[in-house]
């Protein structure tokens, strides 16, 4: 619980006078395919891996700011977006990659505070209790000992601070029976540039979790002829959420929601299985369908060339 984490951090500070180093090593694992993943296991993995890393880091950061040797080290993997690393264990990969997303965002967010935030991951299997549980004792002759990770972590933490720094599961049984099966997530391309994480790590992790579902499920259900894709707007779309965040003035430089509905319709009209695992941008989809006049989608047609780019999209040149 949050209270237990705060109490543990306070006890460490009271005992040792501060915090210089945080290692996020707690983890839960279940290498199960999408339909075989009980939601209690999903929640456990995300609560421990992703939420736990975020919460403990958040509570330690005020004390790390005061340290002259501040390090956060997450035992989490490189953000490799190849689909086979998601397929058949989407939930676990999302949870571990959430820890790695914390690294990307927090490293940039706390760079000026001279807090190093990094990740460490083994190249080979390490023989731990978890590996023994998953693979049995026969994996021991072909594994490394945990000391290699301890030595690598020590080497990183000795460096000067700042130097290197869905409900789809429930629908799938029915989608399997369909001749035109599609899953479409309204989620962004997996752009790993740190500035898309900085200052809103939690939100980015949540949206990218949706996009990771696309990568993993697209590969996992390719043979079942189920298309799994993502769609994201190139420019701001004026919705209730945008109005809440930006006020009514956001209307002037946004597009109408119709551009997303038209793009979604175009994607969902395509034959199932023909295109899957794609991260579509709304005006790209419509341009492929032959749309040439995008002024019709601007809330204020006179501002069609002055639209506000949406987050997570680097290519801001809209089709106007």
Secondary structure, 3 states (H helix, E strand, C coil): CHHHHHHHHHHHHHHHCCCCEEEECCCCCCCCCHHHCCHHHHHHHHHHHHHHHHHHHHHHHHHHCCCCCEEEEECCCCCCCCHHHCCCCHHHHHHHHHHHHHHHHHHHHCCCCCEEEEECCCCCCECCHHHHHHHCHHHHHHCECCHHHHHHHHHHHCCCCCCCCCCHHHHHHHHCCCCCEEEEECCCCCCCCHHHCCCCHHHHHHHHHHHHHHHHHHHHCCCCCEEEEEEECCECECCHHHHHHHCHHHHHHCECCHHHHHHHHHHHCCCCCCCCCCEEEHHHHHHHCCCCCCHHHECCHHHCCCCCECCCCCCCCCCC
